Amino acid sequence: MKKLMLGILLVCSAVFAEKITVFSASSTKLAMEEVVALFKKANPNAEVNMYYSASGKAFAQFSNGFKYDLFFAANMGYAEALAKQGDAISDPKPFVLGTVALYSHNPALVAKGLSVLGASEVKNISIANPRVAPYGVAAMQIIENAGLSKAVEGKIAQGENIGQSVQFVDTGAADVGLVAFSLIKNTAKPEEYMEVDQALYEPIKQGFVVTKYAKDNNTAFAFADFIFTKEAQDVFVKYGFGVPQ
């Protein structure tokens, strides 16, 4: 009888396991993969379907009917816009702070700092598309505030998202890039990157909401809570993110 009851409980648990569909900005991909693995370890019946891209692109998808249960953007703006539209059932909250890094596989270029962007030996500079990617906006702010706007004319190569901007450098399509530190901190050599002075760009406060599509989905709320556990936040810090105060 005990074995029968255990079997019934396991079947019921599987039947009532909830699936969630989650968008997360490309800058979070490496960290979020670890966070999701930890969440699923603690919630073995949860099914988590992740999608990564530029925040603006995902926002347009959502606005056109794509049903994300949770939306983790690369800034607060997109999360706040979802709330303003009535598409969120939680308040927009910051979950990490992003950082921009100068990145190149040529350490000699990195050693020159931001001034290298205007150097003759640099032909292509990789950034994310500022129309859809907050890290692209930050890159343009850095260039402008460093007084390099004129010097980089004709050199900018825009990726669809910040992940592609890293790929441009990795494949040699770009000599240097202004990229998310979170995507290179644990993969690049220390001499291949330099964190950019954060005074040169507006804080990248990355925010999220639980959307209207997760209204009756307990797993979505459990995942939202899990993001703020020490276990999850330690993973984000490991990948170079800051912790919002």
N, C-alpha and C positions, 0 to 999 in steps of 0.2 A: 504493500500500500504506500509506504514512504517513497519507493522508487517511482510509483505511478504519479504521486503528487508532485515530485520533483520534475518529472517529465512534463507535466501539465504547466508548471510554472515556467519552465524554459521555453515551451511553445508560446505561451502567452507573452513572455518577455520579447520574443522575436516578432510576434504579431504586432505588438504595440511600440516597437522601436520606431523612432521618428527620423526621417531624412531631412537634412537642411542643405540649402543651396547658398553658398557664401561667396560674395565678391570680396577680394582684397587687393589693394594696390600692388603693382609689380614690385615696388620697393620692399614689401614685406615677405616676398615669396619664400626665401630661404628660412627665415625665422618662423613664418606661419606654418610651414610644413612640419617643423618640429613641434610647434604648439598643438597642431591638429593631432599629431601622433600621440602626444601626452593626453590630450582630451579623450581620444578614442580608447586609450589604455584604461582610463578611469571610467569610460562609458562604452563598453565593448559592443553594445547593440546600436550605437549611434552611427548613422551613415552621413558623412560630411563630404559634399561635393564642392570643391574649391574652383574658383575662376580668378585668374590674375590678368590684369591689363592696366591701361591708363585709366585714371579715375573718371575723366571726362567721357571717355568712350563707354565705360560701364554705366555712367549716369544716363547717357543717351539710350543705352539698351534698356535700362530700367524704365525710363520714361516712355519707351515704345512697347512695354509689356513684358519684359524679361523679369521673371519672378525670383529675385534674390531675397532670401530671408534675412540675411545680415549684409550690411554694406560697410566695408572698411576702406575708407578713402585715404588719399595721401594728404588731405588737408581737412580742416573743419568745414570749409565752404560747401562741399558737396553733401556732407552729412546734414548740415544746417538747411540746405536747400530741400532735401527730402522731407525734413520735418516741417518746413514752411509750407510745402505742397500738401501736407496731410498724409504723406506716404510712410511716416515713421510712427511706431508705437512706443518708442523710448526717446528720451532726450538725447541729443547729440553729445557724445562724450569723447574727449581725447584719450587715446590709448597708448601712443608712443610719440616721441619727438624725433624727427628725421634730421639727418646731417648730410651735407654735400661734401664730396671729396674730389680733388683733382687726381686723375687716374691716367697712367700710361705705363706701357711695358718697357719704356726707356727711362730708367732712373735719372739719367742726366737731365731730362726734360722736367721731371717732377722736382728735382733739386732747385730749379730756377723759380719755382713758385708760380703764382698767377701770371706774372709778366711773360711767361713762356707762351701764353696764348697769342701774343702779338709778334712772336719771334718768326723770322723768315723760314726756319726749318719746320715749323708747324703749319701744315697745309689744311688739315681737317680737324675740327673740334666737335666732339660728340656731345649732344645734349638731348633731353627728351623734348618732344613737341610741347611748347608752352601753352598751346591752345587746349590741350586735353590733359596735360601732366603737370601737377604742381611742382615737381622737381625741375621741370623745364622752365617754369616761371622763376624759380629760385636761381637757376643758372643764368638767366638773362639779367636778373637783379645783380648778381655777382659781377658779371661783365660790365654792366653800367656803372656800378658803384666803385669798381676798381679802375674806372676811366679807360676801359679797353674797347668800347663800342666801335670806334673807328678802326682800331687795329685788327679786329676779328672779322671785318666785312668780307663776305665771300668764303669764309672758312667753316661756317656752322653747318653741321650735318645733324638733322633732327631724326631721332628714333620715334617710333610710334608710342613707345613707353620707355621708362627708365631702364628696364631690363635690356631692351634692344640697344640702348645707348652704351651699355656695358659691352654688349656683343660687338659693336662697331670697333671698340678699342681692342678687344680680344682677337678679332679677325684681321686687324691691321687696316681696316677701312678708315679709322681715325687715328691720328697720332696721339691725341690726348682727349680726355672727356671730363665733363663735370657731371658726376654721377652720384647715386645714392651710396653712401658709405656702407650701408647695411648689405649691399650686394657684393662687396669686395673685401670687407674686413677679414673674413676667415678664408678667403681663397687667394688673394693677391699677396705678394711679398711686401714687407713694410716699406721698402724703398720705391715701390711702384705707386704709392698714393700719398696724398697729403690732405688732411682735413682742412677745409676752407674756413677762414675766420667767420664765425656766425654773425658778426656785426655787419657783414656785407649782404645779408639777405634776411627777409622776414622769417621768423620762426616757422618751421614746418611742423605744425601741430596736427598730427594725423588723427582723424576722428571717425566714429562709426555710429550707426543706429541699427536697431532691430526694426525691420520694415513691417508694413501692414500685412504682408503675406505670411508672417510668422505668428499671427495673432493667437492661434491655439496650439502652437508648437513649443512644447516644454524644452525640447533639445536646443532650440534656438536661444532661449533665455539662459539655459545652462551654459552654453558656449559663451554667451556674452559675459556671464559672471566669471567664467574660467579665465578669460582674457586678463582679468585684474588680480588673479592669484599670484603669489610670489613665484610659483613654479613657472607660470607663463611669462611673467615680466622678466625673470632671470634669463629666459631664452632671448627675449628682445634685446636686453642689454648685451648679451653675448654677441649679438650681431651688430652692435654699434648704435642702437637706438637709445635715446634718453627716455627717462620716465617722467610723465607729466606730474606736476605738483597739484 
